């Protein structure tokens, strides 16, 4: 029997506002525990929340970018549960009247394009963070994160594989980063994902028992956790055992999911409208003002890059994955109008360094001016492709001009035909056996001679010129 997975994702995006959602405390990451707190976010008696307008602006931005319906009235609700990192004993969230519903995110997996529908986008406050002592049976709580603004984005169960789930997450993160409302850093917890997953026999329309997965803080972990859970549920189904509705944690070290608790339903949280916050009214003008600030979004940019610059879909998809990288590409093409060459170098040398350091292009010393100067030196045969990679590495690290590095390190390519002809003639004369092999039809022997020339010139000879000269010499009797 074959099965298919039915997956829905709940993503929490931490917003890049300077202050929290209901008070003026800082949202900066990495501060000493319990230093970004006040009476409001610590729930002192008599304090009242005041909504941060920027949070609403950001929610409207995301709703517009995902084609969601923005509602004229949104209501904040209290989500009641007890946990040590929740000072009030409830979380201010939204329930039956969120700011936006519907919409979709378009993903591509292989050659297939698919729309993943959204259920809702709503605003809420974050809880604190528990820190467990490794040596004693105690935990500490840091309330700095309490009250930090979040958008929760809930998808329909339209996802059918771990690969689709990762593609959806990557596209959502790209949209959030293009809008500049969330930095998308999963490792720091500013983008968090829970998955609801069930399996069913292929062709069945009935939904299976849903299991919630938590503790997935990277794309790789999301994929591994879903793959394991699909295998686990399939094995239970085939053995005739019950799949229990529960919340499970992903154990990164072992690559398995483990039971955490029974899955709560909405009624367990006893939602009711927050009496301290009046209903939020969002008029058409507010929405229109926000619409005017929207940047060109990833899908539109990808289509334009393919049409305007002739990039293949794969290249365009990688380059538009980051707004900063896409802007860097366009700035380079304005100076050096050869899009495919720029794209090839970005996708190999540039991304290798960025991935190694975990940085965005604007956080490095590499500028479009430096990068295109290097490409021009390569195009003009001033340096070889091997030397160009060496120069690039130095430019990336130091921010020095490529031409300066070429001169300092003696990397200028030798292209003078008279100089190279003399070396080629000498080598042909010194290796008569190899010459005979070439002339008897073993044309690959030319590679031997090219290697000898490179050794003589310490790798500085222009290989195109060398090949041309050697061919002329070896073809002449």
N, C-alpha and C positions, 0 to 999 in steps of 0.2 A: 504494500500500500504506500502511495506517495502522499506527502503532506505539504502544506504551504503555511508559512508564518503569516500572522496578522499582527502588525506592529503599529502602535501609535506613540508619539514622543511628546513629552512635556519638557519644555526647555525654559530655564530661568536665565534671563539676561540681566546682569547687573549694569545699571545705567551710569554713564560718565558725568553725572551732575557733580558739582563741587560740594553740595550739602545733601543731607538725608531727605527722605520723602516728607516727613512731618515735623522736622526741627532743623536747626541751623548747624548741627554737628558736621564735621568734615567726613567725607567718604574715602579719604586717601588710604591706600593699601599699605600695610606694613608698619603701622604705628605700634608703639608699646601697648600691651593689653589694657583695655578699659581707660584709654585716654581720650577717645573720641566719643564721649558720652555726655548726656545732660539729663535733667529731670524728666524731660519729655520722653526720650527714648528708653529711659530706665523706669518709666511708669510710676513716677512719684505721685502720690494722691493730689488731686486737684489740677493736674496739668492737662492741657488740651492740645491735640494735634492741629497743625496748620499745613495745608497741602502745598507742596512745592510745584509751582506752575510749570517749571521746566520738565518735570516728569510727565505731565500731560502732553506737552509739546512733543516729547520723544515718542510717547505712545501713539499719537496721531501720525507722526512720521512713519513709524513702522506699519501702521494700519494702511496708510496710503501706498507704501512700497509693496505690500503684499495683497493689494486689491481687496482688503477687508471692508466691511460696512461699519462706519463710525456712527455710534448712536448719539442722539442729541442729549440724552440724559444717562448718566452712569452713577452707580451707587456703590459706596464702599461698605463692606460687610466685615463682621468679626468672625474669624475662623477660630473656634475655641478648642484648644488642646493644651495639656500640661507637659512641659518639657523644661529642663533647667535653663536652657538658653533663650527662653521666651519670657521676659520680665512681666509682661501684662497678663500672662495666662491666656492670651489670644493673639492672633496675627491679624492686622488690618489688611484685607484683601478685597476681592470683588467676587460676587457669586452669580446671582441671576440677572444682574444688570451691569455687565462689563462694558468697557469703553468701546470694544469692537468685536464683531463676530464674522465668521466666514473668511473668504479670501483663499489664497493658495500660494504655494511655492513650487516653481518648476525645476525639476532636476533632470540630469542626464546620467544614465548608467550604460556604459558601452555606447551603442548607437541608438539607444532608446531614450526618448524624451517622455517624461511623465509629470503630471500635476499631483502634488500632495495637498489635499484640501486642509484648511485650518478650521478648527472649531471656534476658537476665541483667542483674543489677546486681552490680558487684563493687567492692571497695576497692583502691586502689593509691596509690603515691607519685608526685608529679610530678617531672619532670626540671628542670634549670636552664634558663637562657635565653641564647641566643647574640645578641650585638649586633654587627652588621656595620658596619665603618668605611666611610663613604661616599666617603672620599678615598684610602684605602690598601687593598691586598688583604689585610687582616687582620680577625680577629673577636675580640671579647672575650666572656668568659663570666661571667654573674652566677649564683651558686649559691643566692641567697636563696630561690628557688622550689623548690629541690631538697628533697624530703621533705614538701612541702605536701600534705595529704590530698585525694584525689580520689575521687569515685564515678564509675565508668564505667557508662553506661546504654546498652545495645545493643538496638536494635529489630529485629524481624523485617522482611524486605523487603516490608512491607505498604503502603508509601507509593507513590502512583501519579502524583504531580504535584508541582512546586515549591510550589504553594499548600498542599497537604497537609503537605509537609515543614515549612513555616513555621508552620502551625497547630499541628503536633505540638510543635515547639520552643517556641512561645509557651505552650502548655499545660504542658509539662514545666517551663519556667522559673517559671510561676505556682505550680505545686505546690511546687517547691523553695523559693520565696520565702515561701509560706504556712507551710511547715514551719520557716522561718528557719534553714535549713541551708546555703544558698548565696545570695549576693546577686544572682546572675544577670547580672552585668555582663560582656557579651561583649567590649566594647572593652578592658577591663582583663585579659581572658583568664580570668576566673573561671567562664565558661561557654564551652566550646569544642566545636565540632561538626565531625566528619568525615562525609562521605557516601559510601556505596557505591551506584553507579548503573549500571544496564544497561538496554538496550531490547530489545524483542521484538515481532514482529508481533502486532497485536491479536487476541486469541483463543488465542494460543499459550500452552502451559503450561511450555515449556522456558525456563530462565533464560539470558540472554545473557552475554557476557563482562563481568565486573565491573570497573569503574574506581573508584578511591578518590579523592575530592576533599578537599583540605586548604586551610587559610588562609582560612576564611570566618568573619569575626568580627562579623557583624551579620546580622539577619534578611534585610535587603535583599541582602547579599552571597550568602547561601545561595540565595535565589531566583534571582538573576542567574547564579550559577555553574551551578546545575542546569539552568536554561533553555538556557544556552549548550551544556552538555555533551549535552543531549538533541538539540540541533540538530547538533552535531558527530558524534555516534554515528549519527544517522539518515542523514546525508550519506555517511558511510563505508559503511554497510550498503547503501544504494541504489547506490553506485558499485562494490559488490562487493569492497571493501577490508576487510582484517582490522582488527578492534577489538582493541587490545593490552591485556592485563591489566596495569595500571600505577597508580602514584600520581601525581596531577596537582595542581598548585597553581593557585589562582584569582588571576589578575592583575587587581587591582581597577581600575587605571587603564585598561586596554584592554578589560576586560569579557570576557576569554577565559581558558580553562584551558591550562596549559602542562605538558609532561611533566617530572616530577621524578626518578622512579626506577621500577624494576620493583616490582610489589606483592609484599610478603613474605607468606608463609603461616605458619601457627602453628608448623610444624616448624622454620622458620628461626630462631625465637627460643629453641629448645632449653629449653622450660619444664621445671622440676623443682621439687619442694617445697623451700621455703627451710628449711635445717637449723637456722637460728638462731631460728625462730619455731614454737612448738608449735601444733598444730591448735586452732582457736578453737571453743569449745563455746557454743552459744546455746540456753538452756533456755526453756521455755514462760513461766516467770514473768518473765524478762527482756523477752520480747516483749510480754507483757501489760502490764507496767509502762510500756513505751514507748507502747503503744496508748492508754493513758489520757491521754497528753500531746498527742495529735493534735488540731489545731484543726479547725474546719469547713472542708472543702476546697472548691476553686473550683466544681466541678460541683454539689455539694450547695447551696452558697451561691447559685448562680445560680437554681436551681429555687425556693429559698425567696424570693429577691427578686422573682421573677416572681409567685409565689403570694401572698406577704404584702403586697407593695407595689404589685402590679399593673403592674410594669415590663414593657415589651416585651422580647423575647429579646435584641435588639440592644443596648439600653441596659444590661441586666443583664450581658451578656457583657463590655462595656467596663468597667463599674464594678467587677466582681469580678476583673478582670485583675490588680489589685494589692490585697493584703490591707489595706494602709493606706488606700487609696482607698475600699474597701468599708466599712471601719470609720468613716471620715470621713462617708460617705453616711448610715450608720445613726445616727450621732451627730447629724447635721443634721436627719434626719427626726423624731427624738425631740423636738427643739425646735420645728421648723417642719413639722408633719405633712402635707406636700403632696409626696409622693415624686417625682411626674413633674416638678414645677417644679425641685426640687433636682437631679434627674437631668439635666434639660436644661442647667442652668447648669454643672454639673460637666463635662458632655461638650463644652461649647463653651468658655466663658471659663476655667474652671479648668484643663482639660487643655491648652489652648493655652499657658498660662503654664508648666505643668509640663514640657511637651514642649520648649518653647523653652529652658528652663534645665536640662533633663535631671535633674529632681529628683522625689522622691516627696513626697506631700502633707505628711507629718510633718516634712519638712526645711524647710518654709516657715513664714512668719509667719501664714498663714491658718488660723484655728481655726473649729470649727463655730459657736461663739458669734458671731464676727465675720461669718461668711458668712450665717448665718440672720438676723442683724440687718439686713443689706443686703436680703435677700429680703423681709423684713417691711416695710421702708421702701418698696419697690417695690409690694408688694401693697396698702399703705395709700395709694397715690398721692401719697406725700410727694415721690417723685422719679419721673422718666420712665424708660423703658427705656434711652434713650440715656445719661441721666445715671447710671443704675445701672451701666452698663459702665465709665464713667469712674471712678466711686467704687470699683468692684471693683478696677480696676487699681491705684489708690492704696492700698487696703486690703492688697492682695497684696504691694506693695512695702514698705509702712511698718509694717503691723500696727496702724494707727490704727483707731479705731471709725468705722464708716460715718457715724453721725449727726454726729460731729465734722467729718468731711470735707465733708458736705453743707452745714453751717453756714459753715465756713471758705471754701468756694468758691462760696457762694451758689447752690447747685444745687436748692434746694427748689422743687418744682413748684407753679405757680399753678393752683388748682382753684376759687377763689371765683367763683361764677357771675355775680354782679353786676359784678365787675371785668372778667371776660372778655366778658360780654354787651355792655358799653359799647364794647370794642375791636371786636367783631364787627359791631355796628351801624354804627360809623364806617367800617369797611372795605367793608361792603355798600353804603353810601351813596356811597363814593368810586369804586366800580366798577360802574356801571349796565349796561355792555355784558356783563360776565361774568354779572351777575344775569339778564339777558335770555336768555343762552345756557342757563343752568341751567334756567330756567322753560320753555324751549322743548324740553327733554328731554335736554340734554347734562349729565347728572348728575355726570360726572367733573370738572366745573368746581369742585366743592366742594374738590377738592385744592388748587386755586389759592388759595382763601380760607384754607384751613388753613395753607398755607405763609406767607401774609401775616401771619396771627396769630402764627405762630411767630417771624417776623422782628421783629414789634412787641414781643414778650415775651422776645426773645433765647433762644428755645427752651424757656422755662420753662412755657408753657401746657400744661395737661393735655389731650392730644389727644382723649380720649373726651368731655370736657366741651365742647371747642371744636366737635367734629363735631355734637354734640347741639344746641348753640345755633345753629350756622350752618344746620343743617337746618330748625330752627324758623323762623328769619328768612327763609330763601330759599323756603320752602314757603308762607309767609304772603304774601298779595297786599297 
